[in-house]
């Protein structure tokens, strides 16, 4: 009688070694593993897209049509810029990035990763690339759903502008907040510690500064300008980039919410005439603001890579 061989044990997707399918390219395998198993889980995607779509969908549902031609950027521009991509999307990116390295360090699985033919620097870069893809998926999917709802609601003439403008802006948000968070994730073994400073930066730049900036702008000598505070104001640099991207799609975008651009230091008011006139401050060219944000993210990633390279993870 022939001996029967036992049936192989079936592995669940999370038990499959990601290196078995791409052992010759461990970086690609780690990107795949991070993207599929750590970031793009069904629960995370559903929750992220839900909160990204929630407020714009409510506005589309309850706000009556605008007079004349229907402009989606005019109706949802500020909400999408401020609620979605200044508050909600950074929180999603930070919350998703924080555990990527620190959780591996805390649980001890980082020791398994470094046993593979991949350097610690490539581990960070691979996870960062996976995060960028995750940010692209979440931003595009949420914007696509908003545009789909908009199509069903009104005959907007600038849906393509809306989608393209905020999709490009979302890439910058992902790059910056993902970069600084993954840097801190490499410094700390607890995900909670890696989240604190990036979240504090979001709160300070887009909430606290919004409350206190009028005191600086309306001061007799414009303290915001005289003290050169725009140099360190992340909100200013993001707004500068957003206006740059927005004007390439819709030259009238600054007229839709001039007061908001004033609050972020992009324009200033001249009260010498009536009605008051607005002019751009031009503290920095948008390209310089973009390079400034990329530099900060790059420095954080570099510091995180150096820290991880020197860290003893054997224990």
Secondary structure, 3 states (H helix, E strand, C coil): CCCCCCCCCCCCHHHCCHHHCCCCCHHHHHHHHHHHHHHCCHHHHHHHHHHHHHHHHHHHHHCCCCCCCECHHHHHHHHHHHHHHHHHHHHHHHHHHCHHHHHHHHHCCHHHHHCCCCCHHHHHHHHHHHHHHHHHHHHHHHHHHHHHHHHHHCCECCHHHHHHHHHHHHHHHHHHHHHHHHHHHHHCCCHHHHHHHHHHHHHHHHHHHHHHHHHHHCCCCCHHHHCCHHHCCHHHHHHHHHHHHHHHHCCCHHHHCHHHHHHCCCEEEECCCCCCEEEECCCCCHHHHHHHHHHHHHHHHHHHHHHHHHCCCCC
